[in-house]
């Protein structure tokens, strides 16, 4: 008996230490970034264009570009992901084809982002002729996060009790109305969870936009979806590989990282608030 309790105590201790290690690591990361970058962040830094070969000035064009690319990626991935999940969970019949599709989606989720960047370059930039633009970058990022959205959406749909569907169909409601009026509203919090995970990845990726959307420097803000843009991840990469001027731009590098993290957190908090509101409306 004592040996069993000792094993249980050791297991819970290991779990608590693991959680504490993760929490301390995250806290150290944020504190380090804040200490290194807070001195560079100011109102001028957030609202001005880069100056003097990006060693001075601000990151406003990069903030705008990152926002456009992130929203564009979600506009691509969310409808396609949810519709794909509806088909896989509600319409597709169990069998080899369905299992193959699910394995393919999981494999796509693990493909390196550089591969998606080359895919976007070949298809959207060259073949469709979009050039280096918000359109090409958003489509590439959308396909990058699509597997995550599909997986999370399918999981959310499958969590809705089957009795909900049976009761609705028994009342003579069509299958699509059952899905759109009963299943989707109750699975919305889970779908938003997948979207939240995707937002962070879309906003922080460098390799895909390097080939499809981002530019080293532009003096004007984009006026259409076919304009190229500056973006925070690529801006950090440029500053961090600036050769002899790396140390000179070090505060700007960390300041830009701090802005990017803050921007992702702000978008995530908005999505979490929407998810919490949707959860309160659930009746089960």
C-alpha positions as CSV (number, residue, x, y, z in Angstrom):
1,X,0.0,0.0,0.0
2,X,2.8,2.4,0.9
3,X,4.6,1.6,-2.3
4,X,1.5,2.4,-4.3
5,X,1.1,5.8,-2.6
6,X,4.8,6.5,-3.0
7,X,4.4,5.9,-6.8
8,X,1.4,8.2,-6.9
9,X,3.2,10.9,-5.0
10,X,6.2,10.6,-7.3
11,X,3.9,10.8,-10.4
12,X,2.1,13.9,-9.2
13,X,5.4,15.5,-8.2
14,X,6.7,14.9,-11.7
15,X,3.5,16.4,-13.2
16,X,3.7,19.5,-11.0
17,X,7.4,20.0,-11.8
18,X,6.7,19.7,-15.5
19,X,4.0,22.3,-15.3
20,X,6.2,24.6,-13.3
21,X,9.1,24.2,-15.7
22,X,6.8,25.1,-18.6
23,X,5.4,28.1,-16.8
24,X,8.9,29.4,-15.7
25,X,10.2,28.9,-19.3
26,X,7.3,31.0,-20.7
27,X,7.7,33.6,-18.0
28,X,11.5,33.8,-18.7
29,X,10.9,34.2,-22.4
30,X,8.5,37.1,-22.0
31,X,10.6,38.8,-19.4
32,X,13.7,38.5,-21.5
33,X,12.0,39.8,-24.6
34,X,10.5,42.7,-22.6
35,X,13.7,43.7,-20.9
36,X,15.6,43.6,-24.2
37,X,13.0,45.4,-26.3
38,X,10.9,47.7,-24.2
39,X,13.4,50.6,-24.6
40,X,12.8,50.6,-28.3
41,X,9.0,50.6,-28.2
42,X,7.4,54.0,-28.3
43,X,4.5,55.7,-30.1
44,X,6.9,56.9,-32.8
45,X,8.2,53.3,-33.1
46,X,4.7,52.0,-33.7
47,X,3.6,54.8,-36.1
48,X,6.6,55.7,-38.2
49,X,8.3,54.1,-41.2
50,X,11.9,52.7,-40.9
51,X,14.6,55.2,-41.6
52,X,18.4,55.2,-42.2
53,X,18.6,51.6,-43.6
54,X,16.1,50.4,-40.9
55,X,18.5,51.4,-38.1
56,X,16.1,54.1,-37.0
57,X,12.4,55.0,-37.2
58,X,9.5,52.6,-36.6
59,X,7.8,49.4,-37.8
60,X,4.3,50.7,-38.8
61,X,4.4,49.2,-42.3
62,X,5.4,45.9,-40.9
63,X,2.6,45.9,-38.4
64,X,0.0,46.7,-41.1
65,X,1.4,44.0,-43.4
66,X,1.4,41.4,-40.7
67,X,-2.2,42.2,-39.8
68,X,-3.3,42.0,-43.5
69,X,-1.5,38.7,-44.0
70,X,-2.9,37.2,-40.8
71,X,-6.5,38.2,-41.5
72,X,-6.1,37.1,-45.2
73,X,-4.8,33.7,-44.1
74,X,-7.8,33.2,-41.7
75,X,-10.2,34.3,-44.4
76,X,-8.8,31.5,-46.6
77,X,-8.3,28.8,-44.0
78,X,-11.4,29.1,-41.8
79,X,-14.1,28.6,-44.4
80,X,-12.2,25.9,-46.2
81,X,-11.3,24.2,-43.0
82,X,-14.8,24.2,-41.5
83,X,-16.4,23.0,-44.7
84,X,-13.8,20.2,-45.1
85,X,-14.4,19.2,-41.5
86,X,-18.1,19.1,-42.0
87,X,-17.7,16.8,-45.0
88,X,-15.3,14.5,-43.2
89,X,-17.4,14.3,-40.0
90,X,-20.9,14.5,-41.3
91,X,-21.1,13.2,-44.8
92,X,-18.0,11.0,-45.6
93,X,-18.5,7.3,-45.1
94,X,-16.0,5.4,-43.0
95,X,-13.5,3.5,-45.2
96,X,-10.1,3.5,-46.7
97,X,-10.6,6.8,-48.5
98,X,-11.6,8.7,-45.4
99,X,-8.7,7.2,-43.4
100,X,-6.4,8.2,-46.2
101,X,-7.7,11.8,-46.2
102,X,-7.2,12.1,-42.5
103,X,-3.7,10.7,-42.6
104,X,-2.9,13.2,-45.4
105,X,-4.2,16.1,-43.4
106,X,-2.1,15.1,-40.4
107,X,1.0,14.7,-42.6
108,X,0.4,18.2,-44.1
109,X,0.3,19.6,-40.6
110,X,3.9,18.5,-40.2
111,X,5.3,19.7,-43.5
112,X,8.0,22.4,-43.0
113,X,6.9,25.9,-43.7
114,X,9.6,26.4,-46.3
115,X,7.9,23.8,-48.4
116,X,4.7,25.8,-48.3
117,X,6.7,28.9,-49.2
118,X,8.0,27.2,-52.4
119,X,4.6,25.9,-53.2
120,X,3.1,29.4,-52.9
121,X,5.9,30.8,-55.0
122,X,5.4,28.2,-57.8
123,X,1.6,28.3,-57.8
124,X,0.4,31.7,-56.7
125,X,3.3,34.0,-57.5
126,X,4.4,32.5,-60.8
127,X,1.6,30.3,-62.2
128,X,-1.4,32.5,-61.3
129,X,0.7,35.6,-61.8
130,X,-0.2,37.3,-58.4
131,X,3.4,38.2,-58.0
132,X,4.8,39.0,-54.5
133,X,1.6,40.3,-52.9
134,X,-0.8,40.1,-50.0
135,X,-3.0,37.8,-52.1
136,X,-0.2,35.3,-52.7
137,X,1.1,35.5,-49.1
138,X,-2.4,35.1,-47.6
139,X,-3.2,32.1,-49.8
140,X,0.1,30.4,-48.9
141,X,-0.4,31.0,-45.1
142,X,-4.0,29.9,-45.4
143,X,-2.9,26.5,-46.9
144,X,-0.2,26.3,-44.2
145,X,-2.6,26.5,-41.3
146,X,-5.5,24.7,-43.1
147,X,-4.6,21.2,-41.6
148,X,-4.7,22.7,-38.1
149,X,-8.1,24.3,-38.7
150,X,-9.5,21.1,-40.2
151,X,-8.3,18.9,-37.4
152,X,-9.6,21.2,-34.7
153,X,-13.0,21.7,-36.5
154,X,-13.5,18.0,-37.0
155,X,-12.7,17.3,-33.4
156,X,-15.2,20.0,-32.3
157,X,-17.9,18.7,-34.6
158,X,-17.5,15.1,-33.3
159,X,-17.8,16.3,-29.7
160,X,-21.4,17.3,-30.3
161,X,-23.6,14.5,-28.9
162,X,-25.1,12.3,-31.6
163,X,-28.5,12.6,-29.9
164,X,-28.7,16.2,-31.0
165,X,-28.6,15.1,-34.6
166,X,-31.0,12.2,-34.1
167,X,-33.6,14.5,-32.4
168,X,-33.4,17.1,-35.1
169,X,-33.7,14.6,-37.9
170,X,-36.6,12.9,-36.1
171,X,-38.5,16.1,-36.2
172,X,-38.2,16.2,-40.0
173,X,-35.3,18.8,-40.2
174,X,-33.0,18.4,-43.2
175,X,-29.4,17.2,-42.7
176,X,-27.9,20.5,-43.7
177,X,-30.3,22.5,-41.4
178,X,-29.4,20.2,-38.6
179,X,-25.7,20.8,-39.2
180,X,-26.0,24.6,-39.6
181,X,-28.5,25.2,-36.8
182,X,-27.6,22.6,-34.3
183,X,-24.2,21.1,-34.8
184,X,-22.2,24.2,-35.9
185,X,-23.3,26.6,-33.1
186,X,-22.5,24.0,-30.5
187,X,-19.1,23.2,-31.9
188,X,-18.1,26.9,-32.4
189,X,-15.9,27.1,-29.2
190,X,-13.8,24.2,-30.4
191,X,-13.5,25.6,-33.9
192,X,-12.4,28.9,-32.5
193,X,-9.8,27.1,-30.4
194,X,-8.2,25.7,-33.6
195,X,-8.4,29.2,-35.1
196,X,-6.5,30.7,-32.1
197,X,-3.7,28.1,-32.5
198,X,-3.5,29.0,-36.2
199,X,-3.4,32.7,-35.8
200,X,-0.1,32.6,-33.9
201,X,1.5,30.4,-36.5
202,X,0.2,32.6,-39.4
203,X,1.4,35.8,-37.8
204,X,4.9,34.4,-36.9
205,X,5.9,32.5,-40.0
206,X,8.8,33.9,-42.1
207,X,9.7,31.3,-44.7
208,X,6.3,31.3,-46.6
209,X,6.0,35.1,-46.8
210,X,9.7,35.5,-47.8
211,X,8.9,34.0,-51.1
212,X,5.3,35.2,-51.7
213,X,4.6,38.6,-50.0
214,X,7.3,40.2,-47.9
215,X,9.6,42.9,-49.1
216,X,12.8,44.3,-47.6
217,X,11.5,47.8,-47.4
218,X,8.6,49.8,-48.9
219,X,7.9,53.5,-48.3
220,X,4.2,53.2,-48.9
221,X,1.4,51.2,-47.3
222,X,-0.4,48.6,-49.5
223,X,-3.3,49.9,-51.5
224,X,-4.6,46.6,-52.8
225,X,-4.3,42.9,-52.2
226,X,-1.8,42.7,-55.1
227,X,0.8,44.9,-53.4
228,X,3.8,43.5,-51.6
229,X,4.2,44.4,-47.9
230,X,6.6,44.5,-45.1
231,X,5.9,42.0,-42.3
232,X,7.1,41.8,-38.7
233,X,8.7,38.2,-38.9
234,X,10.6,39.1,-42.1
235,X,11.6,42.4,-40.7
236,X,13.1,40.7,-37.7
237,X,14.9,38.3,-40.0
238,X,16.3,41.1,-42.1
239,X,17.6,43.0,-39.0
240,X,19.0,39.9,-37.4
241,X,21.1,39.1,-40.6
242,X,22.2,42.7,-41.3
243,X,25.9,41.8,-41.3
244,X,28.0,44.4,-39.6
245,X,24.9,46.4,-38.4
246,X,23.5,43.6,-36.3
247,X,24.6,45.0,-32.9
248,X,23.5,48.5,-34.0
249,X,19.9,47.3,-34.6
250,X,19.7,44.9,-31.6
251,X,17.2,47.1,-29.7
252,X,15.0,47.4,-32.8
253,X,15.1,43.6,-33.3
254,X,13.9,42.9,-29.8
255,X,11.4,45.8,-30.0
256,X,10.0,44.3,-33.1
257,X,9.7,40.9,-31.5
258,X,7.9,42.5,-28.6
259,X,5.5,44.1,-30.9
260,X,4.9,40.9,-32.8
261,X,4.3,38.9,-29.6
262,X,1.9,41.7,-28.3
263,X,0.0,41.7,-31.6
264,X,-0.4,37.9,-31.6
265,X,-1.6,38.0,-27.9
266,X,-4.1,40.8,-28.7
267,X,-5.6,38.8,-31.6
268,X,-5.6,35.6,-29.5
269,X,-7.3,37.4,-26.6
270,X,-10.0,38.7,-29.0
271,X,-10.6,35.2,-30.3
272,X,-10.7,33.8,-26.7
273,X,-13.3,36.4,-25.7
274,X,-15.5,35.3,-28.7
275,X,-15.0,31.7,-27.7
276,X,-16.0,32.4,-24.1
277,X,-19.1,34.2,-25.3
278,X,-20.0,31.2,-27.5
279,X,-19.4,28.8,-24.6
280,X,-21.9,30.7,-22.4
281,X,-24.6,30.2,-25.0
282,X,-24.1,26.4,-25.1
283,X,-27.0,24.5,-23.5
284,X,-25.1,21.3,-22.7
